[in-house]
Amino acid sequence: MGTFTQAQYQKSINPGCEQRGYVESGHLLEKLEFALAVAVGSGDQTRIQELRTRIEALGDNREEPGT
């Protein structure tokens, strides 16, 4: 029997971990979008650009807002 990588080990002991990662990613996206709304409200252009870059790097969660 060979050695496991951390990802393989996690998958072997908890097969649902890949789906949980997707959910956690969606939660992070929601948090970033909320922070972006606050930054837009306050007019903080530096923070707005930083948050838009992070949101873009995270990608689309394939959900419509509010669903």
Secondary structure, DSSP 8 states (H G I E B T S, - for coil): -----HHHHHHHH-TTHHHHHHHHHHHHHHHHHHHHHHHHHHT-HHHHHHHHHHHHHH---S--TT-
